[in-house]
Amino acid sequence: MQEGRDVIRLLWTDFRTPGEITGGDLAAKAMSMIPGLPIIVTSGVFGTAYKLRSGITYVSKPWSVEVLAKLILRLTAS
């Protein structure tokens, strides 16, 4: 994120990620490094959304490609 902050237009991550950091933690770090970056966190685990900071868009699984495409277009429209 430090090296690509000028070209990153969106962060999309799952709440459950491999390793020690969650997608929510990754999203919070991205928010602090790249203010205004649109962020989508997805999860199939019930009750995950409340663990996210405000300003992060949550999408529960399953989601359709059409709905996600519209969301991405809306979040990245300049």
N, CA and C atoms as an extended XYZ file, in Angstrom:
234
Properties=species:S:1:pos:R:3:atomname:S:1:resname:S:1:resid:I:1 pbc="F F F"
N         0.813       -1.194        0.000 N   MET     1
C         0.000        0.000        0.000 CA  MET     1
C         0.857        1.258        0.000 C   MET     1
N         1.999        1.210        0.660 N   GLN     2
C         2.861        2.392        0.685 CA  GLN     2
C         3.385        2.710       -0.701 C   GLN     2
N         3.769        1.693       -1.439 N   GLU     3
C         4.367        1.920       -2.756 CA  GLU     3
C         3.331        2.175       -3.840 C   GLU     3
N         2.105        1.714       -3.655 N   GLY     4
C         1.112        1.838       -4.709 CA  GLY     4
C        -0.033        2.762       -4.383 C   GLY     4
N         0.118        3.590       -3.359 N   ARG     5
C        -1.013        4.399       -2.917 CA  ARG     5
C        -1.586        5.299       -4.006 C   ARG     5
N        -0.781        5.670       -5.006 N   ASP     6
C        -1.276        6.532       -6.079 CA  ASP     6
C        -2.083        5.777       -7.122 C   ASP     6
N        -1.956        4.464       -7.173 N   VAL     7
C        -2.660        3.688       -8.193 CA  VAL     7
C        -3.749        2.782       -7.615 C   VAL     7
N        -3.791        2.621       -6.303 N   ILE     8
C        -4.830        1.791       -5.685 CA  ILE     8
C        -6.130        2.577       -5.669 C   ILE     8
N        -7.173        2.011       -6.281 N   ARG     9
C        -8.457        2.703       -6.355 CA  ARG     9
C        -9.523        2.090       -5.469 C   ARG     9
N        -9.269        0.847       -4.996 N   LEU    10
C       -10.265        0.138       -4.197 CA  LEU    10
C        -9.576       -1.002       -3.458 C   LEU    10
N       -10.006       -1.254       -2.228 N   LEU    11
C        -9.566       -2.433       -1.503 CA  LEU    11
C       -10.788       -3.313       -1.289 C   LEU    11
N       -10.693       -4.557       -1.708 N   TRP    12
C       -11.755       -5.537       -1.501 CA  TRP    12
C       -11.109       -6.729       -0.823 C   TRP    12
N       -11.592       -7.082        0.350 N   THR    13
C       -11.000       -8.182        1.105 CA  THR    13
C       -12.080       -8.969        1.824 C   THR    13
N       -11.771      -10.189        2.153 N   ASP    14
C       -12.640      -11.001        2.986 CA  ASP    14
C       -12.281      -10.708        4.433 C   ASP    14
N       -13.244      -10.833        5.342 N   PHE    15
C       -12.940      -10.600        6.746 CA  PHE    15
C       -11.936      -11.630        7.262 C   PHE    15
N       -12.113      -12.861        6.849 N   ARG    16
C       -11.176      -13.912        7.252 CA  ARG    16
C       -10.067      -14.009        6.219 C   ARG    16
N        -8.869      -13.715        6.655 N   THR    17
C        -7.711      -13.777        5.772 CA  THR    17
C        -6.672      -14.709        6.380 C   THR    17
N        -5.788      -15.256        5.567 N   PRO    18
C        -4.745      -16.109        6.131 CA  PRO    18
C        -3.795      -15.286        6.994 C   PRO    18
N        -3.263      -15.893        8.014 N   GLY    19
C        -2.312      -15.188        8.865 CA  GLY    19
C        -2.976      -14.560       10.066 C   GLY    19
N        -2.305      -13.586       10.644 N   GLU    20
C        -2.738      -13.015       11.915 CA  GLU    20
C        -3.642      -11.795       11.774 C   GLU    20
N        -3.676      -11.163       10.622 N   ILE    21
C        -4.471       -9.951       10.439 CA  ILE    21
C        -5.815      -10.303        9.796 C   ILE    21
N        -6.883       -9.680       10.275 N   THR    22
C        -8.191       -9.893        9.657 CA  THR    22
C        -8.380       -8.894        8.520 C   THR    22
N        -9.388       -9.142        7.705 N   GLY    23
C        -9.711       -8.178        6.663 CA  GLY    23
C       -10.123       -6.839        7.247 C   GLY    23
N       -10.756       -6.868        8.428 N   GLY    24
C       -11.117       -5.623        9.111 CA  GLY    24
C        -9.895       -4.833        9.536 C   GLY    24
N        -8.880       -5.549       10.032 N   ASP    25
C        -7.625       -4.890       10.406 CA  ASP    25
C        -6.929       -4.306        9.180 C   ASP    25
N        -6.923       -5.070        8.094 N   LEU    26
C        -6.326       -4.602        6.842 CA  LEU    26
C        -7.041       -3.348        6.354 C   LEU    26
N        -8.377       -3.372        6.423 N   ALA    27
C        -9.163       -2.219        5.988 CA  ALA    27
C        -8.846       -0.985        6.827 C   ALA    27
N        -8.746       -1.155        8.144 N   ALA    28
C        -8.428       -0.025        9.024 CA  ALA    28
C        -7.047        0.538        8.713 C   ALA    28
N        -6.087       -0.335        8.459 N   LYS    29
C        -4.737        0.117        8.114 CA  LYS    29
C        -4.756        0.869        6.783 C   LYS    29
N        -5.500        0.350        5.812 N   ALA    30
C        -5.594        1.010        4.509 CA  ALA    30
C        -6.226        2.388        4.647 C   ALA    30
N        -7.253        2.509        5.503 N   MET    31
C        -7.913        3.803        5.721 CA  MET    31
C        -6.930        4.835        6.262 C   MET    31
N        -6.046        4.394        7.149 N   SER    32
C        -5.093        5.343        7.723 CA  SER    32
C        -3.979        5.697        6.743 C   SER    32
N        -3.642        4.776        5.857 N   MET    33
C        -2.561        5.029        4.897 CA  MET    33
C        -3.037        5.768        3.658 C   MET    33
N        -4.271        5.481        3.227 N   ILE    34
C        -4.808        6.079        2.002 CA  ILE    34
C        -6.193        6.641        2.320 C   ILE    34
N        -6.270        7.821        2.913 N   PRO    35
C        -7.568        8.404        3.261 CA  PRO    35
C        -8.468        8.523        2.025 C   PRO    35
N        -9.724        8.178        2.211 N   GLY    36
C       -10.694        8.270        1.122 CA  GLY    36
C       -10.741        7.043        0.228 C   GLY    36
N        -9.893        6.055        0.478 N   LEU    37
C        -9.887        4.838       -0.335 CA  LEU    37
C       -11.183        4.072       -0.113 C   LEU    37
N       -11.923        3.745       -1.182 N   PRO    38
C       -13.112        2.917       -1.013 CA  PRO    38
C       -12.699        1.502       -0.588 C   PRO    38
N       -13.394        0.982        0.427 N   ILE    39
C       -13.051       -0.330        0.959 CA  ILE    39
C       -14.306       -1.182        1.077 C   ILE    39
N       -14.210       -2.412        0.579 N   ILE    40
C       -15.285       -3.393        0.706 CA  ILE    40
C       -14.727       -4.583        1.473 C   ILE    40
N       -15.438       -4.978        2.524 N   VAL    41
C       -15.097       -6.193        3.261 CA  VAL    41
C       -16.282       -7.133        3.117 C   VAL    41
N       -15.995       -8.369        2.775 N   THR    42
C       -17.037       -9.365        2.607 CA  THR    42
C       -16.816      -10.507        3.585 C   THR    42
N       -17.903      -11.190        3.936 N   SER    43
C       -17.790      -12.332        4.830 CA  SER    43
C       -19.067      -13.154        4.759 C   SER    43
N       -18.916      -14.433        5.003 N   GLY    44
C       -20.062      -15.322        5.116 CA  GLY    44
C       -20.360      -15.656        6.565 C   GLY    44
N       -19.616      -15.051        7.486 N   VAL    45
C       -19.774      -15.317        8.912 CA  VAL    45
C       -20.752      -14.308        9.507 C   VAL    45
N       -21.811      -14.803       10.129 N   PHE    46
C       -22.817      -13.931       10.737 CA  PHE    46
C       -22.194      -13.077       11.839 C   PHE    46
N       -22.559      -11.803       11.895 N   GLY    47
C       -22.112      -10.917       12.957 CA  GLY    47
C       -20.755      -10.279       12.734 C   GLY    47
N       -20.248      -10.340       11.518 N   THR    48
C       -18.929       -9.785       11.237 CA  THR    48
C       -18.968       -8.266       11.057 C   THR    48
N       -20.034       -7.741       10.493 N   ALA    49
C       -20.095       -6.322       10.130 CA  ALA    49
C       -19.856       -5.401       11.322 C   ALA    49
N       -20.315       -5.777       12.509 N   TYR    50
C       -20.168       -4.883       13.661 CA  TYR    50
C       -18.705       -4.701       14.073 C   TYR    50
N       -17.827       -5.560       13.607 N   LYS    51
C       -16.416       -5.476       13.961 CA  LYS    51
C       -15.641       -4.487       13.085 C   LYS    51
N       -16.324       -3.871       12.125 N   LEU    52
C       -15.658       -2.973       11.180 CA  LEU    52
C       -15.849       -1.513       11.564 C   LEU    52
N       -14.851       -0.696       11.243 N   ARG    53
C       -14.938        0.746       11.466 CA  ARG    53
C       -15.929        1.365       10.488 C   ARG    53
N       -16.463        2.510       10.846 N   SER    54
C       -17.349        3.211        9.922 CA  SER    54
C       -16.529        3.668        8.712 C   SER    54
N       -17.185        3.798        7.588 N   GLY    55
C       -16.504        4.180        6.357 CA  GLY    55
C       -16.098        2.978        5.522 C   GLY    55
N       -16.340        1.784        6.048 N   ILE    56
C       -16.032        0.550        5.324 CA  ILE    56
C       -17.349       -0.068        4.876 C   ILE    56
N       -17.434       -0.407        3.609 N   THR    57
C       -18.638       -1.029        3.072 CA  THR    57
C       -18.575       -2.538        3.313 C   THR    57
N       -19.626       -3.080        3.900 N   TYR    58
C       -19.698       -4.513        4.186 CA  TYR    58
C       -20.679       -5.170        3.230 C   TYR    58
N       -20.286       -6.309        2.660 N   VAL    59
C       -21.147       -7.087        1.785 CA  VAL    59
C       -21.132       -8.526        2.289 C   VAL    59
N       -22.309       -9.039        2.647 N   SER    60
C       -22.363      -10.410        3.140 CA  SER    60
C       -22.417      -11.386        1.974 C   SER    60
N       -21.871      -12.559        2.203 N   LYS    61
C       -21.915      -13.633        1.211 CA  LYS    61
C       -23.214      -14.398        1.394 C   LYS    61
N       -23.764      -14.959        0.364 N   PRO    62
C       -23.285      -14.867       -1.022 CA  PRO    62
C       -23.738      -13.552       -1.647 C   PRO    62
N       -22.952      -13.050       -2.561 N   TRP    63
C       -23.283      -11.839       -3.302 CA  TRP    63
C       -23.272      -12.173       -4.780 C   TRP    63
N       -24.006      -11.407       -5.547 N   SER    64
C       -24.021      -11.632       -6.994 CA  SER    64
C       -22.991      -10.724       -7.657 C   SER    64
N       -22.487      -11.163       -8.774 N   VAL    65
C       -21.511      -10.379       -9.530 CA  VAL    65
C       -22.126       -9.045       -9.942 C   VAL    65
N       -23.392       -9.060      -10.307 N   GLU    66
C       -24.050       -7.829      -10.745 CA  GLU    66
C       -24.114       -6.801       -9.615 C   GLU    66
N       -24.504       -7.241       -8.423 N   VAL    67
C       -24.599       -6.331       -7.284 CA  VAL    67
C       -23.213       -5.800       -6.919 C   VAL    67
N       -22.228       -6.681       -6.898 N   LEU    68
C       -20.875       -6.256       -6.557 CA  LEU    68
C       -20.317       -5.300       -7.609 C   LEU    68
N       -20.574       -5.563       -8.873 N   ALA    69
C       -20.098       -4.680       -9.942 CA  ALA    69
C       -20.694       -3.279       -9.794 C   ALA    69
N       -21.992       -3.199       -9.503 N   LYS    70
C       -22.634       -1.894       -9.307 CA  LYS    70
C       -22.038       -1.166       -8.104 C   LYS    70
N       -21.770       -1.906       -7.041 N   LEU    71
C       -21.181       -1.309       -5.850 CA  LEU    71
C       -19.787       -0.767       -6.144 C   LEU    71
N       -18.976       -1.543       -6.836 N   ILE    72
C       -17.623       -1.103       -7.183 CA  ILE    72
C       -17.672        0.146       -8.067 C   ILE    72
N       -18.542        0.143       -9.043 N   LEU    73
C       -18.679        1.319       -9.911 CA  LEU    73
C       -19.097        2.557       -9.111 C   LEU    73
N       -20.023        2.376       -8.191 N   ARG    74
C       -20.491        3.504       -7.370 CA  ARG    74
C       -19.363        4.021       -6.468 C   ARG    74
N       -18.607        3.108       -5.868 N   LEU    75
C       -17.549        3.524       -4.945 CA  LEU    75
C       -16.349        4.154       -5.647 C   LEU    75
N       -16.107        3.776       -6.900 N   THR    76
C       -14.919        4.276       -7.600 CA  THR    76
C       -15.215        5.382       -8.596 C   THR    76
N       -16.487        5.763       -8.716 N   ALA    77
C       -16.835        6.846       -9.645 CA  ALA    77
C       -16.180        8.145       -9.178 C   ALA    77
N       -15.544        8.807      -10.095 N   SER    78
C       -14.850       10.066       -9.736 CA  SER    78
C       -15.673       11.266      -10.087 C   SER    78
